[in-house]
Amino acid sequence: MNQEIIERTVYLVSDSTGITAETFSNAVLSQFDDTIKFKQIHLPFIFSIEKAKEVVSRINQNALDTGNQPIVFSTLVNHEIMNTVRSANGIFLDIFGTFVSNIEQLIGHKSNNSIGRSHNVTNTEKYRNRIDAINFSLSHDDGQFVHQLNQADVILIGVSRCGKTPTSLYLAMQYAIKAANFPLTPDDFERNTLPSTIIPYKNKLFGLSIHPERLSEVRNERRPNSSYSTIEQCRYEVTESEKMMRRDGIPWLSTTTKSIEEIATTVLQEIGLNRRLA
């Protein structure tokens, strides 16, 4: 018997970009199964009472239309604006306030309540480091630029379409990690050796693999009905790449059932890199 799908509206209200509210809410809402469908509505840059009243109107109207109180994740820090939004007919969850008040009591010091402070990184060293890391990862994607690999924090290796590029960019964008990535190809398997370009940086290598069946699906989306995407070719490449990584003592993991966040965290731990939160 099919279970009834429950639908609830979720408002993400912030005085800045709303990235923190989105990240936190996604983590919380992921704890519920697929029988509950959450419709997220982003409301960033709510930094005046007038805007806050507009938010209240939208939340109240939604409650009337659906017959359910919406869920409201808030990263508002201005108390007057926050209390205005809190008056709406919704389940109000104050993300910052829940933790900040406890820390204030612990250390005996009031917080600044500065709007957008968590993302105020323009012209700071952290911001520049993140931009440098993104540029580095883009220019060193898929082995297209082999110079300056000595500057890489990590070099991801693996067969084509196993998740190297998105992982490299995530590491750069989230942690300011200079991540290059390099493909392992049938030519490397025939020579039975790692590409000569990356051998000097063996201590920086981390391998990604993937189930052949999933790899075939991904490749078929890009180049359907090609020898590149056949299950036989995928099985061959995956088997040989994993054999090579085991032989050379390169740490690796399968990306098949893992999220980008899980892959990146494992890479950081295995290589011994610090999280450079940008």
Buried (B, 14 or more C-beta within 10 A) or exposed (E): EEEEEEEBBBBBBBBBBBBBBBEBBBEBBEEEEEEEEBEBBBBBEBBBEEBBBEBBEBBBEBBEEEEBBBBBBBBBBBEEBBEBBBBBBBBBBBBBBEEBEEEEEEEEEEBEBEBBBBEEBEEEEEBBBBBBBBEBBBEBBEBEEEEEBEEBBBBBBBBBBBBBBEBBBBBBBBBBBBBBBBBBBEEBBEEEEBBEEBEEBEEBBBBBBBBBEBBBBBBBEEEEEEEBBBBEBBBBBBEBBBEBBEEBEBEBBBBBEBEBEEBBBBBBEBBEBEBBEB
